[in-house]
């Protein structure tokens, strides 16, 4: 993985001498000349960012504070203005010699070679189970004609992408049986990022992006205390209790320490393709949360924190409450990703936010990849200009408000026309599909023009227009027309309930 050209990149100044793909060494040495990674699918890029953050922090010496927190921030800012030291990059890869080989017989990268032992994991999962989008077992064929009787080998890069996604977004529940010591089990917990949407700061170069993604280590952390799985002297013990202090001692462990699955790729003789794979549990019991620094955490109605889930139908502008720390109504109390806390120290307004994730349920169902980005933003705007932050928050709030009102109005119109209960219906789905893209355009247009006057009006106009488009074609008589007009009131907040009359004292 260090030398072979596999990672797709976009160069700042493309030329015939600069290949479209590079290995990890060239990726880091030339990070100041690379605009961005262009890896797909989005959950693969999300996982690769975390692996690269961990490597960058070790190579640059930013894995420890080394003094005061301000010193760490100054060192990071200084590194952003010059290329990474090629000698430091080479030293790291020399230390990891063999550990970054995807098919190394002793320590294959991100894998557990013990699974090749028939007494440990007697049954392989198959390459179809490994690769995203392929049907496995009795599942129907959707995206490709693959079946268990004649599996098609996967190119090594495609298999590596699937490996990374399994580690971070893998399902929970039944898995292949694995025996370790005296424990034999066939179930696994979900990956640490399953169903979540992660947010990554992106700068003008890949180097800026990687440095911006680093988070402050604890002041008590010493060099060599915070190791990634491939850096450990021995293979991790799958029965070992969670590392202390809980949840994790440092940011590098948080980046790579929450994996629940164990995977082993089986290559063909050429080493260019993968013909089989073992997939099973990598740890017994669910590990404590890594408090991932790239997620928006919010509070449930029961008072429990959870990561904001990935939703392919939700525009990224709706998540600015968490990214910009905007004040909101309700009980969710979104918490900004930790990675954005010190972002403006590298230069205010220079970074955009990239959202990457995988819409899934909590167990086994995969729905859709999610990828989106914002323009460059002032992530510390709540502290630097709270008045402007309030206006942006109001703009976002009105977009959400009229989206909710439109949804309820469409549901109520459907219920009144069809003499049914208010609930999910086709009208509400059509209204949402038409409204939210318009609302997103309104939001960003207003932001660009810095126009926050009567910020509720365009959203109300959009909601009203969509409501008419969805309902008017079904108004065929006076009863239906009356039902639709009754429901239209919901766009304005519904009928006000009359104030209760004060009780007379006897």
N, C-alpha and C positions, 0 to 999 in steps of 0.2 A: 504493500500500500504506500510505502514511502517513495519508491522509485518508478513503478509502473504508471503510465499515463492513464488515469481513469476518471479524475474529477473534472466535470465540465465547468469552464470558467468563461467570463466575459472580460477581456482586457480593456484597459483605459485607452490604449492606442494599439489596435490590432495590426498585425503585420504577418507576412508569410512565415517569418522565423518563430512566431509565437504560436504554439499548438493550442487547439481548442480544449485539450485535456492535459492535465498535469498530475503528478504524484504529490503526496503530502509534503515532501521536502521542497519542491519547487513552489508549491502552493503557499508555503509560509515564507520562503526566501523572497518571492516576488509578490507578496501580498500587497505591497504599496503600489504595484503596477497593475493589479487586478481590480476591476470594478466590483465584481460580485461573483459568487458561486451561482451556477444555474442548474443545480441538481434537482431532479424530480424523482418521485412525487413529493409534495410538501412535507409529509411527516418524516421522510428521509432527510430532507434539508434541515428540519428541526433537530433531529438527532445528531446530524453531522456538526451543526453549530455547537452543540454541547460538547462533543468530542474535541472540536478545535479550540473551544474556550479552555478546556482542561490542558491541552498541549501548549497553547500560547502562554498560559499563566506560568507553567513550569519553565518554558524556554526563556521567558523574559524576567524570571525571578519575582513576578508579581503574585506568586502563590502564597507569600507571607507579607505581612505589613512592613516588617523591617524597621520599625520606629513608630512614628505617629501616623494616624490616618491621613493627615494632610501630606505627609511625605509620600505615601503610597499613591495618592491622587496626582501629585507632582511628577512622580516617576512615570506613571501611566501616560500623562499628558506629553511628557518629553518623548516617550517611545512612539507616540502617534505621529510625530513629525519626522521620523527617519525610518529607513528599512530595518527589519529584524537582522540581527547579527548572524550571518551565514554560519560562522563557527559555532555559535550557540545552538543553532538548529541542527548542525551535523553532530554535535556532542550528544544531543538528546536522542537522535536516531541511532547513533552508535551504541548508546546505553540500552536502547530497546531492540537491539539486533535480534531478529527472529520473532520478536513479540508482535511486530506489525505485519507479519506474513499471514495472509488470509488462509493459507493451507499448510502452515508449519506443523510438522508432526508432533511437536512437544507442546507449544503454546500458540495455537492459531489465534489470530486477532479476534477478540470479543467472543471467543467460543470456549467450550469445555471439551477437551479431547477425551475425557473419561467416558463420554457417552458412546465411544466406539467399542467399548468393552461389552460383549453380550451379557455379562452378568450384571452390568449396571443398567443398561437400557437395551433390552433384547429386540425391540421393534423400532424401525425407523419410521419417520412420518411421511417421507416421500417428497419429491421436489414440488409437486403440485400443492401440497399443504404449505410449503415454505413461501412460494411466490405469490405476491398480491394479485388478486383478480382471477387466479386460476381456480376452477372448481376442484374440490377434493372430496373423496368418499362418494356419497350419494347426492351431492349437491348438483343442481342443474348447470348446464353450460350457458354462459352469458357472453363473456368477452373473448373467448378463444376456445378452439376445439381441442381440449385436453381431457384425457380420461386416465384412470388409474392403470389400466392394462398396458398402456404404451406411453409413459411420461416422456415429455420432450425435455432434454437437458436445458438448464437456464444459463445464459452467459454469466460470467463471474461477477460483473458489475451489478446486474439485476439481482443476483443472489445476495450480494453484499447489501444492497439497498433493502431487500426484504429482511435480512438479518438485523439491521439497525432498527427497522420498524417493529419487528417482533420484540426486541429488547425494551423499547420505550412504549409501544402501543399494543402489546400482545394481549390476547383475551384471557379471561379467567375461566375456571371450571375444569372439566375433564381434559386430561392430556395423556401422553404415553407414560407407561409405568417406568419409574426409576428407583433403583435401590442404591442407597448409600449407607455404609456401616450396617446397622440393623434396621434401618428405616426403609420401607417400601411403600411408595405412595403414587397416585396417578391423578393428582389435581394440582392446580397452580393458581396463584392470585394474579390479578390484572397488572399490566405494565404501569409504571409510575405516571405516564402521560395519557393513559387511555381516556378517550372521549374529550380531552381538553384542547384548548387553543392557547398556544404559546406566542409571546410577543418578543421580537428581537430588534434592537436598535441597529439600523444600517446607515453607514456613512458613505462618503464619496469613494472610498477604497475598501478592499477587503480587510486591510490592516486596521483601519479605523473601526470597521464593523466588529472585528474580533476583540480589539482592546475595549471598545464601548460595552461589549457584552460581559466583561469581567466584573466580579463583585468583590467588595472588601472582605478579606479573610478576617477571622477573629484575631485579636491582638496577641492571644496566648498561643496561637498556632506556630509551630516550629517547622523549619524546612525538613522534608522527608516524612512528616506525620500524616500528610494528606495525599494518599496515593490512589491512583485509578486502578481498576482490576488488572489491566495488562502490565502494570508496574510492580505489582506485589511479587515478592520472591517466590511464593508458592501459589498454587491455584486456591481460590477461596473455598472455605469449607461450607457446603450448602446447609449444614445443620447448625452453623455458628449463630449465636444470638446477635441482635443488631449492635453495630459498633457504638461505643461510648465516646463522648457524651451523646445522648440522644438529642436530635435524630442523627446528625453527622458532624464530625469535627471540623470540616472545612468545606469551601465551595467546590473543590474538585471532586470530593466524595459525593457531594450533593448532585453534581452533574452526571456522575457515572455510577452511583452507589445504590440506586433504587430498582435495579433490574430484578425481575422475578423469574424470568425464563432462562433456561440453558439451551443453547443451540450448537449444533456441529454440522458444518457443511461437508459433503462428500464430493470431491472433484473427480473429473475424468483423468485419463492418463496425461493429457496435455496440460492440465491445470487452467484451461481457458473456460471450462464450463463446469456446472454443478449438476450431478446426476441424482443425488439423494440428500436427505437431511434428517438429523435427529432433533426433535423439539420436545422438551419436557420441563419439569419444574427445576428451578435453579436455587430456590430457597424454600424452606419449610415455614409456612405461616407468612402472613402479610407483614412487610417491614413498615416501620413508622414513616410518616410522610417526610419527604426530603425538603418540604417548604420551598419548592422550586422557585427560583428567582425570576422566572420568565412567564409566570401565570398571574392572571388577575384573580385574587381570592375574594370571596364575598361570604356573607353570613346567611344561612338558611333561616326559615321561620322558627326552627327549633333552637337557633342560636349556635349552630355548628358551622365552622368554616369549610368552604369547598371551592374548587377551582371553577371558574366560569367555563361552561362547556362549549365545544366547537359546534357551530350551527352554520351550515352552508347557505342558509337563507338570510343570515343576519349581516348587514353591512358593518364594516369596521368602524365607521364614524360613530356607531352606537356604543362602542366600547371606550370612547374618549373620556367617559366619566372615571374609568379606572386608570387610563394612561396619563391623564392630565390632573388627576386628583380633584376633579370637579365635585362640588357639593351637590348632592342629589337628595331627592325625597325617597321615602320608603325605608325598609329595614335591611336591604342587601349590604349596605356599607362597603362598596368595592374598595379593595386595597391595591394600590399601584404595584406592578411588578418591581421587585427589589432592584433589578438591573437598570431601571430608569431613574433611581434615586440620585445618582451622581453623574448623570449623563451630561447635564449642562456644564459640568466642570471641564469637559473636553471642547466646549464651544456651543453656546446656546443657538438653537435653531438650525443646527447642521445635520441633525439626524432625523430620519423617518422611522416609523415603526412597521415592521413586517410581521404579519400574523400568519402562523403556520399551524395546521392541525389536521385532525381526522375526526369527522363526525361519526360517532359510534355510540352504542349503548354500553353499559358498564360491564357486560359479560362477553358476548361473542359476535354481535351483529355489527357489521361495518356498513356505513352509508355512503359517505362522500368525503373526498379530500377538501381542505379549505386553505386558501392562500389569498392574501390581500395586503396592500401597503398604503400608508398615509403619505401626504407630502411632508417635508421637514417641519417639525413642530417644536415649540418651546415647552419642554416637559416640566419645567419648574415655574410655569406661568402662575400657578396658584399663589406662590410666594412672591414673585416679582411684580405681578400686576393682577391683583385680586379682582379689580373691577372688570377687566377684560375677561378674566376667567369666569366671572359670574355671567357675563353676556354670552360667552360660548356655551356655558352650562345651560342657560335658559334656551338657547337656540336648539341644542340637542334635546332638551326636555320637551319642548313643543313638538319636535318631530316625533318623539316617542308617544306623547300624549295623543296626538291626532291619529297616529297609527293604531293605538289601542281603541280609541273611540270609533274609528272606521271599522275595525274588526267586529266590535260589539254591534254597531249599527247594521252591518251586513248580516250578522247572525240573527238579529232581532227581526229584520225585514223578512228573511227566509222563514223564520218561525211563524210570523204573523200571516204570511202568504200561504204557507202550507199547514197552518193550524197545528204546529208542532212545538216542542220545547226548544228554548234557546240552547244551541250547541254547535259543534263543528259542522260546517256545511261547505258546499262548493262556492257559494257567493263569498264567504270569508276568505277562502283560499285565493280566488281570483282577485279580490280586492287587495290582499297583501302583495300578490305578485305584481300588481300595477302600481301600488302606492310607494313601496319602499325604495325602488330605484329612483322615483321622482324625488322622494324626500332626501335621498343621499345627494342628488344633484343640487337641490336647494341648499342643503347644509354647506357643501363645499363652495358653492357660488357665493353665498353670504360671507363665508370665512375669507375668501380671496378678496372680496370687495370691502371687507370690514364693515359690512352693513348689518347692524343689529337693531335697527328701528322696526317696531311692530313685527318682531321676528315670528310671531304666531300666524300672521296672515297667510303667507304662502303655503304653509302646511295645511291650514284649514281649507284653502282653495283647492289644493291637490286632493285632499280627502273627499271634498264635496264632488269634485269632477269624477273621481274614481267611483264613488258611490252611485252617481247617476249612470255611469257607463255600465256598471254591473247590474243595476236593478231596472233601468227604464225599458229594456227590451222585453221584460217579463210583465210589464204593466198593461194588461189587456182588458181590464174592467175597473169599475169604480171601487170595488172592494180591495183589489190589489193595490190600486193607486193610494187609497187611504192607508193601507198597511205600510207601504213604502214611506209615505210622508210621516207617519207616526214614528217609524224607525229613524228617519232623518234627524229628528231632534237629538238623538244620541251623539251626533257629531258636535253638538254644542254643549254637551254635558248632561243631556236628558232633562226631563221636567223636574223642576224644583218641588220638593215636598213641602206642603204648607206647614208653617210653624205650628207646633202644638199649642193649643190654647191653655193658658194657666188654669190650674184647678182652683175652684172657689173654696175658700175656707168656710167651714161650717161654723 
